[in-house]
Amino acid sequence: MEAAVIDPFVFRLAIFVLAIFVGYYVVWSVTPALHTPLMSVTNAISSVIIVGALIAAGPEEMSIAKIFGFAAIILAAVNIFGGFVVTQRMLQMFRKKK
Amino acid sequence: MAANLSAVAYLISGVLFIMALRGLSSPETARRGNYFGIAGMVIAIVTTILNPHVLGFDLIILGLGIGAVIGTVIALRIQMTAMPQLVAAFHSLVGLAAVLVASAALYAPESYGIGIAGQIKMASLVEMSLGAAVGAITFSGSIVAFAKLQGLVKGDPLVFPGQHWLNLLIGIVIVAIGVVFVLNETIPLFWLLVALSFLIGFLIILPIGGADMPVVVSMLNSYSGWAAAGIGFTLENTALIITGALVGSSGAILSYIMCRAMNRSFISVILGGFGGEAAAAVSGGRSDKSVRAGSADDAAFIMKNAGSVIIVPGYGLAVAQAQHVVREMADKLKEEGVTVRFAVHPVAGRMPGHMNVLLAEANVPYDEVFELDEINSDFSTTDVAFVIGANDVTNPAAKTDPQSPIYGMPILDVENSITVLFVKRSLSPGYAGVDNEVFYRDNTMMLFGDAKEMVEGVIRAL
């Protein structure tokens, strides 16, 4: 029998599980005053799903997948720009006592 | 080699996203955190565009351009009071994007290296259907949440008999269709799966009342993360897997915090119906109690002569757009030598942290704004509690009346301060439909009227 090869899926699963734990500890350390910016920024970063849309829209020839990709790019881009800009706007407002 | 390089780039992008969230631990580091997030996104997008399979740039540039314009314009124009609706709307877009990407992977698996059409790897089909189903639920659920928050549909819970059984049945059918789809890769079944997931998203959120919206918005935040993670597995993309896990756990924690702040179990929120029956059960029986009403001049006199004032803002403040005049009033009081602080309940707005943003918008320094745990014991040593547009979160029935629908909810103990000034339009109960005994206390003075006009009156009198 050849040397045991671990399916790359298992590595990705490991990353996923560890990232859940990282998320758990990082989010508990977020100050409650910034929970709204937390939601808007998580919303912006979850739009990194755009990478899937870019690949779908990538081929030169037209296909149904390319149209799905194009639509997903628009949606994700609205979220990315909207999410980061509105987060920045909110964070600018949080000022200390002068 | 190139594949390894881009894998490393995606990993860096994932790490930058973690740092973006880490920055939010304090307002000083938060702005830098946001730049980390933007950098992570730029790295992920550039890395993907450099992928040798990406050759046609016309639609990519067009799509990015359209999205950038729409997103930026909305983000710059939106009022801070409307943040909950905006976030709900954004969640729906992530959900729909997840569905679209899953469909694209199904129709063009070669692009993603997961097999050829008709012979996609089974693991990828599982991930794809999970991502699409959760994405579809996020989409339709967020649409309903948006419509309720925006006032397009009534906030009242929509309940009908057999609702939960219907949902359960649809849920089982979705799982069954999913299994058959994964085994046979039948494209029509994929669309049926998506359609039923859309439907169940509507059905899950419709029965949930307006008072539970903070939980719903957080929950949908979580769903959008899990959908992204599912797609991340299909695309074998680390950035997407890490981000999905981060967002998923973030939303779950926020849901938990909101549930705890309302003393509601997550299950009871999901089962819905809160707000409607409660309102019917607890009306009447208060006509015999007397209240002491006061004017803006009285309030100004009392607060000017006080040593310390704690302002307790609620959602009514946001509705009346009174955050700016309240800050002006606080400034005037500070000039008079009064110590002014703000006390914010976790569910004071319509989403987690909403009230803090509204106060920050009105230039209230964040070190004058305190959370429930930080300030609650100070009410007993405070001269005046100035409650404006907050009702349920100050209601002692949460501590004393086991029959009350809000029983067990942690509240701000405003009644312990020497004088309570309660700004309210009328004696009508709050969102949860519960009468507040603070109105009838001897140390309470009711200031009847519109929150904004009342505060303006106080400012004039100061």
Interface residues (C-beta under 8 A of the other chain):
Chain A: P8 F9 R12 I15 F16 V17 A19 I20 V22 G23 Y24 V26 V27 W28 S29 V30 T31 P32 A33 L34 H35 T36 P37 L38 M39 S40 V41 T42 N43 A44 I45 S46 S47 V48 I49 I50 V51 G52 A53 L54 I55 A56 A57 G58 P59 E60 E61 S63 I64 A65 K66 F68 G69 F70 A71 A72 I73 I74 L75 A76 A77 V78 N79 I80 F81 G82 G83 F84 V85 V86 T87 Q88 R89 M90 L91 Q92 M93 F94 R95 K96 K97 K98
Chain B: Y10 S13 G14 F17 I18 A20 L21 R22 L24 S25 S26 P27 A30 R31 G33 N34 G37 I38 G40 M41 A44 I45 T47 T48 I49 N51 H53 V54 L55 G56 L59 I60 L62 G63 L64 I66 G67 A68 I70 G71 T72 I74 A75 L76 I78 M80 M83 L86 V87 F90 H91 L93 V94 L96 A97 A98 L100 V101 S103 A104 A105 Y107 A108 S111 Y112 A123 V217 S218 N221 S224 G225 A228 A229 I231 G232 F233 T234 L235 E236 N237 T238 A239 L240 I241 I242 T243 G244 A245 L246 V247 G248 S249 S250 G251 I253 L254 I257 V344 P346 G349 M351 P352 G353 H354 N356 V357 A360 E361 N363 P365 Y366 D367 E368 V369 E371
